[in-house]
Every structure is written in C-alpha cells, then in structure tokens.
C-alpha cells in the first residue's frame, strides 16, 4: 500500500467514524486508489439520535432502518467518491445492496 492509498484509507475511516458506523464489522481496503468495503453495515445507536413523535413517544431507530440508512449510505458514498485520488468504490455489505434505484436492505437470515 503506497502513501496515497494510506491517505485514502484514513479519509474513509474518518468518514465512517463521523457517520457513527461500526467499523469493527467492516473491512475497508484500498488497492491502487480503489476503495473496497465489505461486511455488515451497522450504525451505532446513540441516545441523542433518537427521535420522538408528535405525542412525545420515543421512536427507537437503530439507524439501519430503511429511511436513515439509505440517506446515510448515499451520503457516505458521495463523501468517499469526493476524496482526492479515489479511482473506484465497491461496497459488498451483507445486509445492504446497491441497485439502480438506490440502496435496498437485504435479509440476513
């Protein structure tokens, strides 16, 4: 891995951490300026991320439900593609799949 690949890997790690992604469940590799991300996509469930409905009842959402995760995955994808020097990006999540229509959750059972 050359120094430019290491810089790209550090930038990808930083994006994942800032997005509250559990990086222990992912394998992130950078080979010849191409980023490869494999594993289980999971967003840490912090209390300050919980929302409440109009009646004040807390809505429990781990962040990996359809709405949040789709937006987050698109955002992460755009940020990684925006890193200087990135030539390609490949995701192989066990619980999410990229389609022409966007991100879709895949059953892991």
N, CA and C atoms as a LAMMPS dump frame, in Angstrom:
ITEM: TIMESTEP
0
ITEM: NUMBER OF ATOMS
327
ITEM: BOX BOUNDS ff ff ff
-5.0000000000000000e+02 5.0000000000000000e+02
-5.0000000000000000e+02 5.0000000000000000e+02
-5.0000000000000000e+02 5.0000000000000000e+02
ITEM: ATOMS id mol type element x y z
1 1 1 N 0.86 -1.174 0
2 1 2 C 0 0 0
3 1 3 C 0.906 1.236 0
4 2 1 N 0.746 2.075 -1.005
5 2 2 C 1.565 3.286 -1.056
6 2 3 C 0.968 4.371 -0.152
7 3 1 N 1.67 5.471 -0.027
8 3 2 C 1.232 6.525 0.908
9 3 3 C -0.101 7.143 0.49
10 4 1 N -0.337 7.242 -0.803
11 4 2 C -1.62 7.808 -1.255
12 4 3 C -2.786 6.891 -0.885
13 5 1 N -2.582 5.568 -1.005
14 5 2 C -3.61 4.612 -0.591
15 5 3 C -3.86 4.708 0.915
16 6 1 N -2.807 4.89 1.697
17 6 2 C -2.968 5.027 3.146
18 6 3 C -3.736 6.294 3.496
19 7 1 N -3.469 7.378 2.77
20 7 2 C -4.205 8.628 2.994
21 7 3 C -5.695 8.453 2.678
22 8 1 N -5.981 7.749 1.595
23 8 2 C -7.375 7.483 1.216
24 8 3 C -8.04 6.632 2.293
25 9 1 N -7.356 5.593 2.777
26 9 2 C -7.92 4.721 3.822
27 9 3 C -8.22 5.522 5.083
28 10 1 N -7.302 6.402 5.482
29 10 2 C -7.542 7.238 6.663
30 10 3 C -8.761 8.13 6.47
31 11 1 N -8.915 8.679 5.276
32 11 2 C -10.052 9.558 4.995
33 11 3 C -11.368 8.761 5.029
34 12 1 N -11.355 7.542 4.49
35 12 2 C -12.557 6.692 4.51
36 12 3 C -12.895 6.321 5.948
37 13 1 N -11.89 5.928 6.731
38 13 2 C -12.127 5.608 8.148
39 13 3 C -12.748 6.793 8.874
40 14 1 N -12.254 7.987 8.607
41 14 2 C -12.771 9.195 9.261
42 14 3 C -14.233 9.439 8.883
43 15 1 N -14.575 9.231 7.625
44 15 2 C -15.964 9.395 7.178
45 15 3 C -16.867 8.417 7.912
46 16 1 N -16.437 7.17 8.009
47 16 2 C -17.234 6.144 8.689
48 16 3 C -17.427 6.492 10.168
49 17 1 N -16.374 6.913 10.815
50 17 2 C -16.454 7.241 12.24
51 17 3 C -17.348 8.456 12.467
52 18 1 N -17.205 9.478 11.643
53 18 2 C -18.067 10.664 11.772
54 18 3 C -19.534 10.345 11.524
55 19 1 N -19.786 9.275 10.766
56 19 2 C -21.163 8.867 10.455
57 19 3 C -21.7 7.846 11.457
58 20 1 N -20.942 7.572 12.515
59 20 2 C -21.333 6.621 13.571
60 20 3 C -21.475 5.193 13.055
61 21 1 N -20.672 4.819 12.067
62 21 2 C -20.696 3.462 11.528
63 21 3 C -19.789 2.573 12.367
64 22 1 N -20.254 1.364 12.671
65 22 2 C -19.462 0.399 13.42
66 22 3 C -18.403 -0.184 12.488
67 23 1 N -17.19 0.325 12.588
68 23 2 C -16.116 -0.112 11.692
69 23 3 C -15.537 -1.466 12.085
70 24 1 N -15.884 -1.982 13.263
71 24 2 C -15.396 -3.313 13.653
72 24 3 C -16.095 -4.406 12.852
73 25 1 N -17.219 -4.08 12.245
74 25 2 C -17.958 -5.061 11.436
75 25 3 C -17.665 -4.918 9.945
76 26 1 N -16.741 -4.023 9.615
77 26 2 C -16.404 -3.78 8.212
78 26 3 C -14.933 -4.054 7.951
79 27 1 N -14.644 -4.407 6.729
80 27 2 C -13.259 -4.488 6.277
81 27 3 C -13.108 -3.457 5.171
82 28 1 N -12.221 -2.508 5.391
83 28 2 C -12.017 -1.427 4.432
84 28 3 C -10.619 -1.58 3.851
85 29 1 N -10.539 -1.766 2.544
86 29 2 C -9.257 -1.908 1.856
87 29 3 C -9.156 -0.863 0.762
88 30 1 N -7.951 -0.403 0.529
89 30 2 C -7.681 0.495 -0.59
90 30 3 C -6.547 -0.134 -1.388
91 31 1 N -6.845 -0.461 -2.64
92 31 2 C -5.86 -1.087 -3.517
93 31 3 C -5.799 -0.288 -4.807
94 32 1 N -4.625 0.255 -5.095
95 32 2 C -4.418 1.058 -6.311
96 32 3 C -5.479 2.14 -6.466
97 33 1 N -5.733 2.867 -5.4
98 33 2 C -6.641 4.006 -5.376
99 33 3 C -8.119 3.627 -5.482
100 34 1 N -8.437 2.335 -5.387
101 34 2 C -9.823 1.874 -5.376
102 34 3 C -10.181 1.424 -3.965
103 35 1 N -11.369 1.821 -3.507
104 35 2 C -11.819 1.523 -2.151
105 35 3 C -12.772 0.334 -2.199
106 36 1 N -12.508 -0.652 -1.329
107 36 2 C -13.347 -1.845 -1.212
108 36 3 C -13.828 -1.929 0.23
109 37 1 N -15.157 -1.99 0.423
110 37 2 C -15.734 -2.065 1.759
111 37 3 C -16.647 -3.288 1.82
112 38 1 N -16.295 -4.23 2.709
113 38 2 C -17.057 -5.463 2.887
114 38 3 C -17.535 -5.551 4.329
115 39 1 N -18.625 -6.305 4.545
116 39 2 C -19.05 -6.592 5.901
117 39 3 C -20.491 -6.201 6.177
118 40 1 N -20.783 -6.058 7.463
119 40 2 C -22.129 -5.765 7.94
120 40 3 C -22.237 -4.275 8.243
121 41 1 N -23.155 -3.583 7.574
122 41 2 C -23.347 -2.148 7.783
123 41 3 C -24.22 -1.934 9.007
124 42 1 N -23.645 -1.309 10.027
125 42 2 C -24.377 -1.064 11.268
126 42 3 C -24.053 0.33 11.778
127 43 1 N -25.094 1.053 12.153
128 43 2 C -24.931 2.389 12.72
129 43 3 C -25.068 2.272 14.226
130 44 1 N -24.114 2.844 14.96
131 44 2 C -24.214 2.834 16.414
132 44 3 C -25.494 3.545 16.844
133 45 1 N -26.153 3.022 17.848
134 45 2 C -27.433 3.534 18.323
135 45 3 C -27.21 4.409 19.55
136 46 1 N -26.933 5.679 19.324
137 46 2 C -26.71 6.611 20.431
138 46 3 C -28.028 7.262 20.821
139 47 1 N -28.184 7.537 22.096
140 47 2 C -29.436 8.101 22.599
141 47 3 C -29.759 9.445 21.975
142 48 1 N -28.763 10.256 21.724
143 48 2 C -29.057 11.582 21.171
144 48 3 C -29.578 11.508 19.738
145 49 1 N -29.512 10.346 19.122
146 49 2 C -30.02 10.188 17.761
147 49 3 C -31.483 9.769 17.759
148 50 1 N -32.039 9.439 18.924
149 50 2 C -33.444 9.023 18.984
150 50 3 C -34.359 10.217 18.73
151 51 1 N -35.439 9.949 18.077
152 51 2 C -36.416 10.981 17.771
153 51 3 C -37.698 10.676 18.534
154 52 1 N -38.574 11.641 18.606
155 52 2 C -39.87 11.394 19.234
156 52 3 C -40.968 11.843 18.278
157 53 1 N -42.124 11.219 18.433
158 53 2 C -43.25 11.579 17.583
159 53 3 C -43.946 12.822 18.151
160 54 1 N -45.057 13.201 17.55
161 54 2 C -45.767 14.419 17.956
162 54 3 C -46.306 14.353 19.376
163 55 1 N -46.512 13.138 19.881
164 55 2 C -47.054 12.981 21.225
165 55 3 C -45.956 12.803 22.274
166 56 1 N -44.705 12.884 21.862
167 56 2 C -43.591 12.765 22.791
168 56 3 C -43.103 11.352 23.027
169 57 1 N -43.67 10.371 22.337
170 57 2 C -43.209 8.991 22.48
171 57 3 C -41.911 8.827 21.695
172 58 1 N -40.967 8.159 22.303
173 58 2 C -39.669 7.968 21.66
174 58 3 C -39.789 6.962 20.522
175 59 1 N -39.185 7.305 19.396
176 59 2 C -39.15 6.411 18.246
177 59 3 C -37.779 5.761 18.253
178 60 1 N -37.747 4.474 18.514
179 60 2 C -36.475 3.764 18.543
180 60 3 C -36.076 3.419 17.115
181 61 1 N -34.912 3.869 16.735
182 61 2 C -34.431 3.651 15.379
183 61 3 C -32.93 3.449 15.444
184 62 1 N -32.48 2.29 15.072
185 62 2 C -31.057 1.976 15.162
186 62 3 C -30.244 2.701 14.103
187 63 1 N -30.908 3.334 13.153
188 63 2 C -30.182 3.99 12.075
189 63 3 C -29.982 3.081 10.889
190 64 1 N -30.24 1.799 11.054
191 64 2 C -30.095 0.893 9.926
192 64 3 C -31.443 0.574 9.293
193 65 1 N -32.495 1.26 9.717
194 65 2 C -33.785 1.076 9.076
195 65 3 C -33.766 1.766 7.723
196 66 1 N -34.738 1.468 6.908
197 66 2 C -34.763 1.935 5.526
198 66 3 C -34.44 3.417 5.346
199 67 1 N -35.202 4.288 5.995
200 67 2 C -35.057 5.725 5.753
201 67 3 C -33.695 6.28 6.108
202 68 1 N -33.266 6.061 7.345
203 68 2 C -31.985 6.609 7.785
204 68 3 C -30.809 6.025 7.027
205 69 1 N -30.773 4.709 6.914
206 69 2 C -29.62 4.049 6.312
207 69 3 C -29.478 4.385 4.834
208 70 1 N -30.585 4.484 4.117
209 70 2 C -30.494 4.82 2.699
210 70 3 C -29.843 6.186 2.51
211 71 1 N -30.278 7.166 3.283
212 71 2 C -29.704 8.504 3.192
213 71 3 C -28.245 8.498 3.618
214 72 1 N -27.953 7.77 4.695
215 72 2 C -26.592 7.708 5.207
216 72 3 C -25.657 7.015 4.217
217 73 1 N -26.11 5.93 3.621
218 73 2 C -25.29 5.224 2.632
219 73 3 C -25.001 6.104 1.418
220 74 1 N -26.007 6.825 0.952
221 74 2 C -25.79 7.74 -0.175
222 74 3 C -24.797 8.834 0.188
223 75 1 N -24.934 9.371 1.392
224 75 2 C -24.03 10.414 1.853
225 75 3 C -22.595 9.9 1.959
226 76 1 N -22.435 8.719 2.54
227 76 2 C -21.103 8.12 2.683
228 76 3 C -20.496 7.857 1.314
229 77 1 N -21.304 7.315 0.413
230 77 2 C -20.829 7.032 -0.946
231 77 3 C -20.335 8.315 -1.63
232 78 1 N -21.1 9.394 -1.517
233 78 2 C -20.703 10.665 -2.128
234 78 3 C -19.424 11.214 -1.502
235 79 1 N -19.329 11.115 -0.179
236 79 2 C -18.135 11.621 0.5
237 79 3 C -16.878 10.844 0.095
238 80 1 N -17.005 9.516 -0.001
239 80 2 C -15.845 8.706 -0.386
240 80 3 C -15.449 9.001 -1.821
241 81 1 N -16.428 9.102 -2.712
242 81 2 C -16.106 9.416 -4.114
243 81 3 C -15.469 10.807 -4.248
244 82 1 N -15.744 11.677 -3.275
245 82 2 C -15.186 13.023 -3.29
246 82 3 C -13.769 13.132 -2.76
247 83 1 N -13.237 12.046 -2.223
248 83 2 C -11.862 12.057 -1.709
249 83 3 C -10.899 12.128 -2.892
250 84 1 N -9.954 13.023 -2.798
251 84 2 C -8.967 13.187 -3.86
252 84 3 C -8.172 11.893 -4.062
253 85 1 N -8.111 11.429 -5.294
254 85 2 C -7.327 10.245 -5.623
255 85 3 C -8.127 8.954 -5.705
256 86 1 N -9.39 8.957 -5.283
257 86 2 C -10.197 7.733 -5.333
258 86 3 C -10.584 7.441 -6.78
259 87 1 N -10.179 6.242 -7.253
260 87 2 C -10.459 5.856 -8.635
261 87 3 C -11.714 5.001 -8.746
262 88 1 N -12.056 4.286 -7.689
263 88 2 C -13.227 3.417 -7.726
264 88 3 C -13.715 3.123 -6.321
265 89 1 N -14.958 2.658 -6.233
266 89 2 C -15.565 2.356 -4.942
267 89 3 C -16.462 1.142 -5.096
268 90 1 N -16.232 0.114 -4.255
269 90 2 C -17.021 -1.108 -4.299
270 90 3 C -17.509 -1.432 -2.893
271 91 1 N -18.833 -1.585 -2.749
272 91 2 C -19.438 -1.983 -1.483
273 91 3 C -19.904 -3.429 -1.607
274 92 1 N -19.66 -4.229 -0.586
275 92 2 C -20.191 -5.596 -0.517
276 92 3 C -20.691 -5.823 0.902
277 93 1 N -21.806 -5.169 1.229
278 93 2 C -22.393 -5.334 2.553
279 93 3 C -23.226 -6.611 2.577
280 94 1 N -23.265 -7.255 3.733
281 94 2 C -24.083 -8.47 3.856
282 94 3 C -25.548 -8.126 4.065
283 95 1 N -25.844 -6.906 4.537
284 95 2 C -27.232 -6.545 4.844
285 95 3 C -27.792 -5.409 3.985
286 96 1 N -27.001 -4.847 3.08
287 96 2 C -27.474 -3.808 2.164
288 96 3 C -26.903 -4.068 0.781
289 97 1 N -27.678 -3.675 -0.242
290 97 2 C -27.265 -3.901 -1.624
291 97 3 C -27.538 -2.646 -2.441
292 98 1 N -26.59 -2.276 -3.298
293 98 2 C -26.737 -1.117 -4.181
294 98 3 C -27.41 -1.572 -5.461
295 99 1 N -28.525 -0.934 -5.812
296 99 2 C -29.232 -1.23 -7.061
297 99 3 C -29.312 0.058 -7.876
298 100 1 N -29.873 -0.048 -9.058
299 100 2 C -30.025 1.132 -9.896
300 100 3 C -30.96 2.152 -9.245
301 101 1 N -31.887 1.668 -8.426
302 101 2 C -32.853 2.561 -7.762
303 101 3 C -32.313 3.125 -6.442
304 102 1 N -31.162 2.671 -6.006
305 102 2 C -30.594 3.138 -4.748
306 102 3 C -30.238 1.965 -3.853
307 103 1 N -30.187 2.22 -2.558
308 103 2 C -29.823 1.181 -1.594
309 103 3 C -31.059 0.441 -1.109
310 104 1 N -30.931 -0.905 -1.027
311 104 2 C -32.022 -1.75 -0.527
312 104 3 C -31.492 -2.648 0.576
313 105 1 N -32.302 -2.799 1.624
314 105 2 C -31.922 -3.68 2.722
315 105 3 C -32.12 -5.132 2.292
316 106 1 N -31.161 -5.984 2.661
317 106 2 C -31.194 -7.392 2.302
318 106 3 C -31.374 -8.208 3.579
319 107 1 N -32.204 -9.202 3.532
320 107 2 C -32.418 -10.058 4.696
321 107 3 C -31.142 -10.837 4.987
322 108 1 N -30.735 -10.852 6.258
323 108 2 C -29.504 -11.552 6.639
324 108 3 C -29.789 -12.92 7.236
325 109 1 N -31.045 -13.32 7.282
326 109 2 C -31.361 -14.62 7.893
327 109 3 C -31.445 -15.723 6.888
